[in-house]
Amino acid sequence: MNAQNLLVELFVEELPPKALKKLGDAFAGVMFEQLKIQGLLASSSARLTAYASPRRLAVHITDVLAQAEDKAVSQKLMPVSVGLDAEGKPTPALLKKLAALGADESAVVGLSRQGEGKAEALFYASTVKGAMLADGVQKALDEAIAKLPIPKVMRYQLQDGWTSVHFVRPAHGLVVMHGTQVLVGVKALGLTAGNVTQGHRFEAQSATVMLRDADSYAEQLSEEGAVIASFAVRRADIVRQLQAAAERIGGGVRPIEDEALLDEVTALVERPNVLVCEFEKEFLAVPQECLILTMKANQKYFPLLDAQGKLTHQFLIVSNISPADPSAVIGGNERVVRPRLADAKFFFDQDRKKTLESRVEGLGKVVYHNKLGTQGERVERVRAIAKAIAQQLGDTHLVQQADLAAKLAKTDLVTDMVGEFPELQGTMGRYYALNDGLDVAVADAIEDHYKPRFAGDELPRGDVGVIVALADKLETLVGMFGIGNLPTGDRDPFALRRHALGVIRMLVEKNLPLELHALLKSTVPAFGDKITDATVQLQDFFFDRLSVSLREQGYTAQEVEAVLALRPQRLSDVQKRLEAVRVFAALPEAQALAAANKRVGNILKKSESEVSAQVDQALLVEQAEKDLYSALQTVAPKAQQQFESGDYTASLQTLAALRTPVDAFFEHVMVNAEDVTLKANRLGLLASLHIAMNRVADLAKLAS
């Protein structure tokens, strides 16, 4: 078969920049997989290259066959008893089936039999012609278009004035080339395949680019069309130019790092050209977060930071044109950004005329949730929770600071700056708190109470911030669970999973001496009669999130299940317990003790009456039960002392000494003795053993 490389390109109007990379990867990936399924790839070494620019989606695939190889197939027809009569001749049903497959009675002798008895069936072997490339590409292209993850579909009319199609943007060109040949029969979105595409709107040598073959696509587009078709190559070129521009400026300046911004700008230009611009230094009096955000979000510019991470008055733009004299482009961008910065300065100046304290009343007019009241009511709940936590962790001063920070934490929501840039909530609160002369710890807490905002984010920097962050997240979790507003498999609008992980991280990484159930329970009264108590359900939710997190950190499902089965309330202890379990599991006695522990648990569960961990030494008859009791008297107190001192590893290692007496007990002692008193005493002995063995973790979970 003739294998050559394939090129498919859809030329369209400007694609949504934030979705471009995903669209390009999806288009190329589906095309490749569909051709592979149809057997049109010559070998497993076939490779795809995805292209995505503002006005095109394309894919280049190597080693594509003109026709797939024929395939031998075996098709089940019907049971032998239905297809053949008593004399072995074909029945009308069989002949009809063969006719439908394009065969006649002569094919009966070639039928094979498979199975035995009543399950024996007739099978028809035939050869299916391999798919032709044009048909295969048509099918793959239709599938790729149908499966594009389009943010919002457009409906537009074709040139005939009657036909309407649905796509992400109006399409104006289709290229399908196998080597040097155009697959003229392929159609999509009212377009017929050709070998002509278009280059850059302003920089191309000519309006159209006639492609020589599939392999010359990227080269011709670059040389003749002034377009870098590859998203990855274009992105790398922008990074290189940004770094080079910063180095020319000197002084250790560097462009701000923002992967999402870089992706979006890559999706906005076809041939990038980085230029240096600047604004008036007076704007640097505004908090740099405001200036950076407006430049990135509104203008797609790259702010420049100095060696200390401070914003400079220069910034970089990525232009889509490269004029000999770039001064007009630079001047235009400088004029555009100036009003944005002036707005930020105006908002900052206006906001500072009012204290945060004076804004507290305004929160009472902001609706938080129709069942949970206003932001003002929410603030009062957070204050109550924060004070309760602070009382457990510190002195009166800490309580006062936590209360003040909780009171003011949401006040920047009603400032002009945060109204314009919601992403700055917390950040602006800190600036305004310092402007009001408040303590740095309180100001930091106002900014930090949203942390951690995402996985891997830093935690609040001080005790006050940790307390208010805990209170804020607990208020959300307890409130939402209390009104039944729970996350589902694909929806979590109030970010309850993220809030739970944030609480877990603070409890663990800050080593806080707070117990989970008590913490959740103490939060409920702050809501009055607005919610029902869902503490038990919420605690399960926490342990589910913790379980997922620990497995992601590399602990095995068995280790995690063993520790969390006991519902340890001090989450800061969980990791130490896990490490102890891991060390214990490596001991030669571990599996035998885990299996014995599982057996003990099952015996105690089946006991008809409540078992008490009380043992009457006088009722110990067999030597094996006497030995186990004696070993427990020695081992259990030592293991308990180690457990209480927090040395979980030593505690479990101490229990390893019980293996021999435990094995002997089960070999020589009948637990379910006919004598009821004797049976109860032996169950008490096992209950004592079970308690001693399961303080750190449920060792039965380690049994293989």
C-alpha positions as CSV (number, residue, x, y, z in Angstrom):
1,M,0.0,0.0,0.0
2,N,1.2,3.6,-0.8
3,A,1.9,5.3,2.5
4,Q,2.4,9.1,2.5
5,N,2.0,11.9,5.0
6,L,-1.4,13.6,5.4
7,L,-2.3,17.2,6.0
8,V,-5.8,18.5,7.1
9,E,-6.4,22.1,7.7
10,L,-9.6,24.1,8.5
11,F,-9.2,27.8,7.9
12,V,-11.6,29.8,9.9
13,E,-12.3,33.2,11.4
14,E,-10.6,34.2,14.6
15,L,-11.0,31.4,17.2
16,P,-11.6,32.0,20.9
17,P,-8.1,32.5,22.3
18,K,-8.7,30.9,25.7
19,A,-9.9,27.7,24.0
20,L,-7.5,27.6,21.1
21,K,-4.9,25.1,22.4
22,K,-7.5,22.7,23.6
23,L,-9.3,23.0,20.2
24,G,-6.1,22.3,18.3
25,D,-5.2,19.3,20.4
26,A,-8.7,17.8,20.2
27,F,-9.0,18.3,16.5
28,A,-5.6,16.6,15.8
29,G,-6.2,13.8,18.4
30,V,-9.6,12.7,17.1
31,M,-8.4,12.8,13.4
32,F,-5.4,10.5,14.4
33,E,-7.4,8.1,16.4
34,Q,-10.2,7.7,13.8
35,L,-7.6,7.0,11.0
36,K,-6.0,4.5,13.3
37,I,-9.3,2.7,14.1
38,Q,-9.9,2.4,10.3
39,G,-6.5,0.8,9.7
40,L,-5.3,3.7,7.6
41,L,-2.0,4.2,9.5
42,A,0.8,2.2,8.0
43,S,2.5,1.4,11.2
44,S,2.6,2.0,15.0
45,S,5.3,4.6,14.3
46,A,2.8,7.0,12.7
47,R,3.0,10.4,14.4
48,L,0.8,13.4,14.5
49,T,1.7,17.1,14.7
50,A,-1.1,19.5,15.8
51,Y,-1.2,23.1,14.5
52,A,-3.4,25.9,15.9
53,S,-3.2,29.5,15.2
54,P,-5.9,32.3,15.6
55,R,-7.3,31.4,12.2
56,R,-6.6,27.7,11.6
57,L,-6.8,24.2,13.1
58,A,-4.6,21.6,11.4
59,V,-3.0,18.3,11.8
60,H,-0.1,16.6,10.0
61,I,0.0,12.7,10.3
62,T,2.9,10.5,9.0
63,D,2.6,7.1,7.3
64,V,-1.0,7.3,6.1
65,L,-2.2,4.6,3.6
66,A,-4.1,5.3,0.5
67,Q,-6.2,2.3,1.3
68,A,-6.4,0.2,4.5
69,E,-5.5,-3.5,4.2
70,D,-8.3,-6.0,3.6
71,K,-9.5,-7.7,6.8
72,A,-10.6,-11.3,7.3
73,V,-13.6,-11.5,9.4
74,S,-15.6,-14.3,10.9
75,Q,-19.3,-13.6,11.4
76,K,-21.7,-15.6,13.6
77,L,-24.8,-16.6,11.7
78,M,-27.1,-18.7,13.8
79,P,-27.2,-21.9,15.9
80,V,-26.4,-25.1,13.9
81,S,-29.8,-26.5,14.9
82,V,-31.5,-23.5,13.2
83,G,-29.3,-23.3,10.1
84,L,-29.1,-27.0,9.2
85,D,-31.9,-29.6,9.1
86,A,-31.7,-33.2,10.3
87,E,-29.9,-34.2,7.0
88,G,-27.4,-31.4,7.3
89,K,-28.9,-29.3,4.5
90,P,-29.2,-25.5,4.8
91,T,-32.6,-24.3,6.1
92,P,-34.4,-21.3,4.4
93,A,-33.3,-19.2,7.4
94,L,-29.7,-19.8,6.7
95,L,-30.0,-19.2,2.9
96,K,-31.8,-15.9,3.6
97,K,-29.0,-14.9,5.9
98,L,-26.3,-15.8,3.4
99,A,-28.1,-13.9,0.7
100,A,-28.1,-10.8,2.9
101,L,-24.3,-11.1,3.1
102,G,-24.0,-11.4,-0.7
103,A,-23.4,-15.2,-0.7
104,D,-25.4,-18.2,-2.0
105,E,-25.9,-21.9,-1.2
106,S,-22.4,-22.7,-2.4
107,A,-21.0,-20.9,0.7
108,V,-22.6,-23.5,3.0
109,V,-19.7,-25.9,2.6
110,G,-17.3,-23.2,3.8
111,L,-19.1,-22.5,7.0
112,S,-17.3,-23.3,10.2
113,R,-18.7,-24.6,13.5
114,Q,-17.8,-23.3,17.0
115,G,-19.0,-24.2,20.4
116,E,-20.5,-27.5,21.7
117,G,-24.0,-28.9,22.1
118,K,-26.8,-26.4,22.0
119,A,-24.2,-23.6,21.9
120,E,-22.7,-24.8,18.6
121,A,-23.1,-22.1,16.0
122,L,-22.3,-21.5,12.3
123,F,-19.7,-18.9,11.3
124,Y,-19.2,-17.3,7.9
125,A,-15.6,-16.2,7.0
126,S,-15.2,-13.4,4.5
127,T,-12.9,-10.6,3.5
128,V,-13.8,-7.0,4.1
129,K,-12.2,-4.5,1.7
130,G,-10.0,-1.9,3.5
131,A,-11.3,1.6,3.7
132,M,-10.3,4.1,1.0
133,L,-8.4,7.1,2.4
134,A,-10.9,9.7,1.1
135,D,-13.7,7.9,2.9
136,G,-11.6,7.4,6.0
137,V,-10.6,11.1,6.2
138,Q,-14.2,12.2,5.6
139,K,-15.3,10.0,8.5
140,A,-12.4,11.2,10.7
141,L,-13.0,14.8,9.9
142,D,-16.7,14.6,10.6
143,E,-15.9,13.0,13.9
144,A,-13.2,15.6,14.8
145,I,-15.6,18.5,14.1
146,A,-18.4,16.9,16.1
147,K,-16.2,16.2,19.1
148,L,-14.5,19.6,19.3
149,P,-14.8,21.0,22.8
150,I,-16.4,24.2,21.6
151,P,-17.1,26.8,24.3
152,K,-20.0,28.3,22.3
153,V,-21.3,27.1,19.0
154,M,-22.2,29.6,16.2
155,R,-24.9,29.0,13.6
156,Y,-24.2,30.6,10.2
157,Q,-25.4,30.4,6.6
158,L,-23.4,29.2,3.7
159,Q,-23.0,31.1,0.5
160,D,-26.0,29.4,-1.1
161,G,-28.2,31.4,1.3
162,W,-30.2,28.4,2.4
163,T,-27.9,25.9,4.2
164,S,-26.9,26.6,7.8
165,V,-24.1,24.9,9.7
166,H,-22.9,25.0,13.3
167,F,-19.3,25.5,14.2
168,V,-17.1,27.6,16.6
169,R,-16.5,30.2,14.0
170,P,-17.4,30.6,10.2
171,A,-15.0,28.4,8.2
172,H,-13.6,29.6,4.8
173,G,-11.2,27.0,3.7
174,L,-10.4,23.3,3.8
175,V,-7.1,21.7,2.9
176,V,-6.7,17.9,2.6
177,M,-3.5,16.6,1.1
178,H,-2.0,13.1,0.9
179,G,1.6,13.7,-0.1
180,T,1.2,16.0,-3.2
181,Q,-2.4,14.8,-4.0
182,V,-5.6,16.7,-2.9
183,L,-8.4,14.4,-1.6
184,V,-10.9,16.3,-3.6
185,G,-13.9,14.3,-2.5
186,V,-13.6,15.3,1.2
187,K,-16.0,18.0,2.3
188,A,-16.8,19.8,5.6
189,L,-18.9,22.8,6.7
190,G,-19.9,23.4,3.1
191,L,-16.3,23.5,1.9
192,T,-14.5,21.2,-0.6
193,A,-10.9,20.1,0.0
194,G,-8.1,21.9,-1.9
195,N,-4.5,22.8,-1.4
196,V,-4.8,26.6,-0.9
197,T,-4.7,28.3,2.4
198,Q,-4.2,31.9,3.6
199,G,-1.4,33.6,5.4
200,H,-1.1,36.6,7.7
201,R,-3.6,39.4,7.1
202,F,-0.9,42.0,6.8
203,E,2.5,40.4,6.7
204,A,2.1,37.6,4.0
205,Q,3.9,37.9,0.7
206,S,0.6,37.1,-1.1
207,A,-3.0,36.7,0.0
208,T,-3.0,33.0,-0.6
209,V,-0.5,30.2,-0.1
210,M,-0.6,27.2,-2.5
211,L,0.8,24.2,-0.7
212,R,3.2,22.0,-2.6
213,D,2.6,18.9,-0.5
214,A,1.6,17.8,3.0
215,D,5.1,18.2,4.4
216,S,5.7,21.7,3.3
217,Y,2.8,23.2,5.3
218,A,4.6,24.7,8.2
219,E,7.6,25.9,6.1
220,Q,5.4,27.6,3.4
221,L,3.1,29.2,5.9
222,S,6.2,30.7,7.7
223,E,8.0,31.8,4.6
224,E,5.2,32.8,2.3
225,G,2.4,33.4,4.7
226,A,4.3,35.0,7.6
227,V,2.4,32.6,10.0
228,I,3.9,30.3,12.7
229,A,1.3,27.5,12.5
230,S,2.5,25.5,15.5
231,F,1.1,26.7,18.9
232,A,4.1,25.3,20.7
233,V,6.7,26.9,18.4
234,R,4.9,30.2,18.5
235,R,4.7,30.1,22.3
236,A,8.4,29.3,22.6
237,D,9.2,32.2,20.3
238,I,7.2,34.6,22.5
239,V,9.0,33.3,25.6
240,R,12.4,33.8,23.8
241,Q,11.5,37.3,22.7
242,L,10.2,38.3,26.2
243,Q,13.4,37.2,27.8
244,A,15.5,39.0,25.1
245,A,13.6,42.2,25.5
246,A,14.1,42.1,29.3
247,E,17.8,41.5,28.9
248,R,18.1,44.5,26.5
249,I,16.5,46.7,29.2
250,G,19.0,45.4,31.8
251,G,18.9,46.0,35.5
252,G,17.8,42.4,36.3
253,V,14.2,43.1,35.1
254,R,12.1,40.1,34.1
255,P,8.6,39.6,32.6
256,I,6.0,38.4,35.0
257,E,5.4,34.6,34.9
258,D,1.8,33.7,33.9
259,E,1.3,30.5,31.9
260,A,-2.4,31.3,31.2
261,L,-1.6,34.7,29.9
262,L,1.2,33.3,27.7
263,D,-1.2,30.7,26.3
264,E,-3.8,33.4,25.6
265,V,-1.4,35.7,23.9
266,T,0.0,32.8,21.8
267,A,-3.6,32.3,20.6
268,L,-4.0,35.9,19.6
269,V,-1.0,36.3,17.2
270,E,0.2,34.5,14.1
271,R,3.7,35.9,14.1
272,P,4.7,37.5,17.4
273,N,6.7,40.6,17.7
274,V,7.6,41.7,21.3
275,L,8.0,45.5,21.9
276,V,8.9,47.5,25.0
277,C,6.4,50.2,26.2
278,E,6.2,52.3,29.4
279,F,3.9,54.3,31.5
280,E,4.3,57.3,33.9
281,K,6.1,56.4,37.1
282,E,3.5,58.2,39.2
283,F,1.2,55.3,38.7
284,L,3.6,53.1,40.7
285,A,2.2,54.6,43.8
286,V,-0.9,52.4,43.3
287,P,-0.5,48.8,44.7
288,Q,1.3,46.8,42.0
289,E,-1.3,44.0,42.2
290,C,-3.9,46.5,40.7
291,L,-1.6,47.6,37.9
292,I,-0.5,44.1,37.1
293,L,-4.0,42.8,37.0
294,T,-5.4,45.6,34.7
295,M,-2.4,45.2,32.3
296,K,-2.8,41.4,32.2
297,A,-6.5,41.0,32.2
298,N,-7.6,43.9,30.1
299,Q,-4.7,44.5,27.7
300,K,-2.8,41.1,27.6
301,Y,0.5,42.9,28.4
302,F,3.5,41.4,30.3
303,P,4.4,43.7,33.2
304,L,8.1,43.8,34.1
305,L,9.4,43.3,37.6
306,D,12.8,44.3,39.0
307,A,15.2,42.0,40.8
308,Q,13.3,42.5,44.0
309,G,10.0,41.6,42.4
310,K,8.7,45.2,42.3
311,L,6.8,46.4,39.4
312,T,8.6,48.8,37.0
313,H,7.2,51.5,34.8
314,Q,8.0,49.4,31.6
315,F,6.0,46.6,30.2
316,L,6.1,44.3,27.1
317,I,3.5,43.8,24.5
318,V,3.2,41.0,21.9
319,S,2.2,42.6,18.6
320,N,0.9,40.7,15.6
321,I,2.7,43.0,13.1
322,S,6.3,43.9,12.6
323,P,6.6,47.4,11.0
324,A,10.0,48.8,10.2
325,D,9.1,51.7,12.5
326,P,7.3,50.3,15.6
327,S,6.8,53.7,17.3
328,A,3.2,54.0,16.2
329,V,2.4,50.5,17.7
330,I,4.3,51.3,20.9
331,G,2.6,54.7,21.2
332,G,-0.8,53.3,20.6
333,N,-0.5,50.7,23.3
334,E,0.9,53.3,25.8
335,R,-2.1,55.5,25.1
336,V,-4.5,52.5,25.6
337,V,-3.1,51.5,29.0
338,R,-2.9,54.9,30.5
339,P,-6.7,55.3,31.1
340,R,-6.8,51.8,32.7
341,L,-4.0,52.8,35.1
342,A,-5.7,56.1,35.8
343,D,-8.9,54.3,36.7
344,A,-6.9,52.1,39.1
345,K,-5.3,55.1,40.7
346,F,-8.7,56.8,41.1
347,F,-10.3,53.8,42.7
348,F,-7.4,53.5,45.1
349,D,-7.5,57.2,46.1
350,Q,-11.3,57.1,46.6
351,D,-11.3,53.9,48.6
352,R,-8.7,55.3,51.1
353,K,-11.0,58.1,52.0
354,K,-13.2,55.7,54.0
355,T,-11.9,53.3,56.7
356,L,-12.7,49.6,56.6
357,E,-14.5,49.9,59.9
358,S,-16.9,52.4,58.3
359,R,-17.7,49.8,55.6
360,V,-18.8,47.0,57.9
361,E,-22.4,48.3,57.9
362,G,-22.5,48.1,54.1
363,L,-22.0,44.3,54.2
364,G,-25.6,44.0,55.6
365,K,-26.9,45.1,52.2
366,V,-24.9,42.4,50.3
367,V,-26.8,39.1,49.9
368,Y,-24.6,36.1,50.6
369,H,-27.2,33.3,50.2
370,N,-31.0,33.3,50.3
371,K,-31.1,30.8,53.1
372,L,-28.0,32.1,55.1
373,G,-28.6,35.8,54.9
374,T,-26.3,38.7,54.1
375,Q,-22.6,39.1,54.1
376,G,-23.1,41.1,57.3
377,E,-24.7,38.1,59.0
378,R,-22.0,35.9,57.7
379,V,-19.3,38.1,59.1
380,E,-20.9,37.8,62.6
381,R,-20.8,34.0,62.3
382,V,-17.2,34.0,61.2
383,R,-16.3,36.3,64.1
384,A,-18.0,33.9,66.6
385,I,-16.1,30.9,65.1
386,A,-12.8,32.7,65.0
387,K,-13.1,33.8,68.7
388,A,-13.9,30.2,69.7
389,I,-10.8,28.9,67.9
390,A,-8.5,31.7,69.1
391,Q,-9.5,31.0,72.7
392,Q,-8.2,27.4,72.3
393,L,-5.0,28.5,70.6
394,G,-3.9,31.7,72.4
395,D,-4.3,34.5,74.8
396,T,-6.7,37.5,75.0
397,H,-4.7,39.5,72.6
398,L,-4.9,36.8,69.9
399,V,-8.7,36.6,70.5
400,Q,-9.0,40.4,70.0
401,Q,-6.9,40.4,66.9
402,A,-8.7,37.4,65.4
403,D,-12.1,39.1,66.1
404,L,-11.1,42.4,64.5
405,A,-9.6,40.6,61.4
406,A,-12.8,38.5,61.0
407,K,-14.9,41.6,61.4
408,L,-13.0,43.5,58.6
409,A,-12.1,40.6,56.3
410,K,-14.9,41.1,53.9
411,T,-15.2,44.9,53.9
412,D,-13.1,45.3,50.8
413,L,-15.9,43.7,48.9
414,V,-17.8,47.0,49.0
415,T,-14.8,49.1,47.8
416,D,-14.5,50.5,44.3
417,M,-11.3,48.7,43.5
418,V,-12.7,45.2,44.3
419,G,-15.9,46.1,42.6
420,E,-13.9,46.6,39.4
421,F,-11.4,43.8,40.0
422,P,-13.0,41.0,42.2
423,E,-9.7,39.0,42.0
424,L,-8.2,41.6,44.4
425,Q,-10.4,40.8,47.3
426,G,-8.3,40.3,50.4
427,T,-5.3,41.9,48.7
428,M,-6.9,45.3,48.8
429,G,-8.2,44.7,52.3
430,R,-4.6,44.4,53.5
431,Y,-3.6,47.7,51.8
432,Y,-6.6,49.5,53.2
433,A,-6.0,48.0,56.7
434,L,-2.4,49.3,56.8
435,N,-3.7,52.7,55.5
436,D,-6.1,52.7,58.5
437,G,-3.1,52.1,60.9
438,L,-4.2,48.6,61.9
439,D,-1.7,46.0,63.2
440,V,0.3,44.2,60.5
441,A,-0.9,40.8,61.9
442,V,-4.6,41.9,61.4
443,A,-3.8,43.3,57.9
444,D,-2.0,40.1,56.9
445,A,-5.0,38.1,58.2
446,I,-7.4,40.1,56.0
447,E,-5.5,39.1,52.9
448,D,-4.6,35.6,54.0
449,H,-8.0,34.4,55.2
450,Y,-8.8,33.3,51.6
451,K,-5.7,31.0,51.6
452,P,-5.1,28.4,50.5
453,R,-7.0,29.4,47.3
454,F,-5.9,26.4,45.3
455,A,-4.0,23.1,45.6
456,G,-0.4,23.9,46.5
457,D,-1.1,27.5,47.5
458,E,0.7,28.9,50.5
459,L,-1.0,28.9,53.9
460,P,-1.8,32.1,55.9
461,R,1.5,33.5,57.3
462,G,0.5,34.1,60.9
463,D,-1.7,32.8,63.7
464,V,-4.4,35.4,63.2
465,G,-4.6,34.6,59.5
466,V,-4.8,30.8,60.2
467,I,-7.6,31.3,62.7
468,V,-9.7,33.6,60.4
469,A,-9.1,31.3,57.4
470,L,-10.2,28.3,59.4
471,A,-13.3,30.2,60.6
472,D,-14.2,31.4,57.1
473,K,-13.9,28.0,55.5
474,L,-15.7,26.2,58.4
475,E,-18.5,28.7,58.2
476,T,-19.0,27.9,54.5
477,L,-18.7,24.2,54.9
478,V,-21.0,23.9,58.0
479,G,-23.5,26.3,56.5
480,M,-23.8,24.7,53.1
481,F,-24.0,21.2,54.5
482,G,-26.5,22.5,57.0
483,I,-28.9,23.6,54.3
484,G,-28.2,20.5,52.1
485,N,-26.3,22.3,49.5
486,L,-23.7,19.5,48.9
487,P,-21.3,19.1,46.0
488,T,-22.1,16.5,43.3
489,G,-19.9,14.5,41.0
490,D,-19.3,17.4,38.6
491,R,-20.6,20.4,40.4
492,D,-19.1,22.2,43.4
493,P,-20.2,25.9,43.0
494,F,-19.1,26.9,46.6
495,A,-15.8,25.0,46.3
496,L,-16.5,22.9,49.3
497,R,-13.9,20.3,48.4
498,R,-11.2,23.0,48.2
499,H,-12.3,24.5,51.5
500,A,-12.2,21.1,53.2
501,L,-8.7,20.5,51.9
502,G,-7.7,24.0,53.0
503,V,-8.9,23.2,56.6
504,I,-7.1,19.9,56.5
505,R,-3.8,21.5,55.4
506,M,-3.9,24.1,58.1
507,L,-4.7,21.6,60.8
508,V,-1.9,19.3,59.6
509,E,0.8,21.6,58.4
510,K,0.4,24.1,61.3
511,N,0.2,21.2,63.8
512,L,-2.9,22.6,65.5
513,P,-4.1,20.9,68.7
514,L,-7.7,21.0,67.5
515,E,-10.0,18.0,67.1
516,L,-12.1,17.8,63.9
517,H,-15.5,16.7,65.3
518,A,-15.4,19.2,68.1
519,L,-14.3,21.9,65.7
520,L,-17.2,21.2,63.4
521,K,-19.7,20.8,66.2
522,S,-18.7,24.1,67.8
523,T,-19.3,25.9,64.5
524,V,-23.0,24.9,64.4
525,P,-24.4,27.3,67.1
526,A,-23.2,30.4,65.2
527,F,-26.0,29.7,62.7
528,G,-28.9,29.7,65.1
529,D,-31.9,28.0,63.5
530,K,-30.9,28.7,59.9
531,I,-29.4,25.2,59.5
532,T,-29.6,21.6,60.7
533,D,-26.7,19.9,62.3
534,A,-24.8,17.9,59.6
535,T,-21.6,17.4,61.6
536,V,-21.5,13.6,61.1
537,Q,-22.0,13.9,57.3
538,L,-19.5,16.7,57.1
539,Q,-16.9,14.8,59.1
540,D,-17.2,11.9,56.6
541,F,-16.7,14.4,53.8
542,F,-13.5,15.6,55.5
543,F,-12.1,12.1,55.8
544,D,-13.0,11.3,52.2
545,R,-11.0,14.3,51.0
546,L,-8.2,13.4,53.4
547,S,-8.1,9.9,52.0
548,V,-7.8,11.1,48.4
549,S,-5.1,13.6,49.4
550,L,-3.0,11.0,51.2
551,R,-3.2,8.5,48.4
552,E,-2.0,11.3,46.0
553,Q,0.9,11.8,48.4
554,G,2.0,8.2,47.8
555,Y,0.5,6.2,50.7
556,T,-1.2,3.0,49.8
557,A,-5.0,2.5,50.0
558,Q,-4.4,-0.2,52.8
559,E,-2.3,2.2,54.8
560,V,-4.7,5.1,54.5
561,E,-7.7,2.9,55.3
562,A,-6.0,1.4,58.3
563,V,-5.4,4.8,59.9
564,L,-8.6,6.6,58.9
565,A,-10.8,3.7,59.9
566,L,-10.3,4.9,63.5
567,R,-11.4,8.4,62.6
568,P,-8.4,10.1,64.4
569,Q,-9.6,13.5,65.5
570,R,-6.2,15.2,65.6
571,L,-5.4,15.4,61.9
572,S,-1.9,16.6,62.6
573,D,-1.3,13.0,63.9
574,V,-2.4,11.2,60.8
575,Q,0.9,11.4,59.0
576,K,2.8,10.0,62.0
577,R,0.3,7.2,62.2
578,L,0.8,6.4,58.5
579,E,4.6,6.3,58.9
580,A,4.2,4.0,61.9
581,V,1.9,1.7,59.9
582,R,4.3,1.6,57.0
583,V,7.2,0.6,59.4
584,F,5.0,-2.0,61.1
585,A,3.8,-3.5,57.8
586,A,7.4,-4.3,57.0
587,L,7.9,-6.4,60.1
588,P,7.9,-10.2,59.7
589,E,5.2,-10.4,62.4
590,A,2.9,-7.9,60.6
591,Q,0.8,-10.1,58.4
592,A,0.1,-12.7,61.1
593,L,-0.9,-10.1,63.6
594,A,-3.1,-8.3,61.0
595,A,-4.8,-11.6,60.2
596,A,-5.3,-12.4,63.9
597,N,-6.6,-8.9,64.5
598,K,-9.2,-9.3,61.7
599,R,-10.2,-12.7,63.2
600,V,-10.6,-11.1,66.6
601,G,-12.7,-8.4,65.2
602,N,-15.0,-10.9,63.5
603,I,-15.4,-13.0,66.7
604,L,-16.3,-9.9,68.8
605,K,-18.8,-8.7,66.2
606,K,-20.6,-12.1,66.3
607,S,-20.8,-12.1,70.0
608,E,-24.4,-12.0,71.0
609,S,-24.0,-9.9,74.1
610,E,-22.0,-6.8,74.8
611,V,-18.4,-7.8,75.3
612,S,-16.5,-6.2,78.2
613,A,-12.7,-5.9,78.1
614,Q,-12.5,-7.4,81.6
615,V,-10.6,-10.5,82.4
616,D,-10.8,-12.7,85.5
617,Q,-7.4,-14.2,85.9
618,A,-8.8,-17.1,88.0
619,L,-10.9,-18.2,85.0
620,L,-7.9,-18.6,82.7
621,V,-7.6,-22.4,82.2
622,E,-5.5,-23.2,79.2
623,Q,-1.8,-22.4,79.2
624,A,-2.1,-20.5,75.9
625,E,-4.7,-18.1,77.3
626,K,-2.6,-17.6,80.4
627,D,0.4,-16.8,78.2
628,L,-1.5,-14.3,76.1
629,Y,-2.9,-12.6,79.2
630,S,0.6,-12.4,80.7
631,A,2.1,-11.0,77.5
632,L,-0.7,-8.4,77.4
633,Q,0.1,-7.3,80.9
634,T,3.6,-6.7,79.8
635,V,3.2,-5.4,76.3
636,A,-0.1,-3.4,76.4
637,P,1.0,-0.8,79.1
638,K,4.3,-0.2,77.3
639,A,2.6,0.2,73.9
640,Q,-0.1,2.5,75.5
641,Q,2.6,4.7,77.1
642,Q,4.4,5.0,73.7
643,F,1.1,5.8,72.0
644,E,0.3,8.5,74.5
645,S,3.7,10.1,74.1
646,G,3.1,10.2,70.3
647,D,5.7,7.6,69.4
648,Y,3.3,5.6,67.2
649,T,6.1,3.7,65.4
650,A,7.5,2.3,68.7
651,S,4.0,1.5,70.0
652,L,3.3,-0.7,67.0
653,Q,6.7,-2.3,67.1
654,T,6.1,-3.2,70.7
655,L,2.9,-5.0,69.8
656,A,4.9,-7.3,67.4
657,A,5.9,-9.3,70.6
658,L,2.3,-10.6,70.8
659,R,2.5,-12.7,67.6
660,T,3.7,-15.9,69.3
661,P,1.1,-15.9,72.2
662,V,-1.7,-14.8,69.8
663,D,-0.9,-17.7,67.4
664,A,-0.7,-20.2,70.3
665,F,-4.1,-18.9,71.7
666,F,-5.9,-19.5,68.4
667,E,-4.3,-22.9,68.0
668,H,-5.0,-24.3,71.5
669,V,-8.0,-22.4,72.9
670,M,-11.7,-22.8,72.1
671,V,-13.2,-19.3,72.5
672,N,-16.8,-20.4,72.2
673,A,-16.6,-22.7,75.2
674,E,-19.8,-24.4,76.5
675,D,-19.2,-22.8,79.9
676,V,-20.8,-19.4,79.5
677,T,-18.6,-17.8,82.1
678,L,-15.4,-19.2,80.5
679,K,-16.6,-18.0,77.1
680,A,-17.3,-14.5,78.4
681,N,-13.8,-14.3,80.0
682,R,-12.1,-15.4,76.8
683,L,-14.1,-12.8,74.8
684,G,-12.9,-10.2,77.4
685,L,-9.4,-11.3,76.8
686,L,-9.8,-10.9,73.0
687,A,-11.4,-7.5,73.6
688,S,-8.4,-6.4,75.6
689,L,-6.2,-7.6,72.8
690,H,-8.3,-5.8,70.2
691,I,-8.1,-2.5,72.1
692,A,-4.3,-2.7,72.6
693,M,-3.7,-3.5,69.0
694,N,-5.9,-0.8,67.4
695,R,-4.9,2.4,69.0
696,V,-2.7,3.7,66.2
697,A,-4.6,2.1,63.3
698,D,-7.0,-0.7,62.4
699,L,-4.4,-3.4,61.8
700,A,-7.0,-5.7,60.3
701,K,-7.0,-3.5,57.2
702,L,-3.4,-4.6,56.5
703,A,-4.4,-8.3,56.2
704,S,-3.9,-9.4,52.6
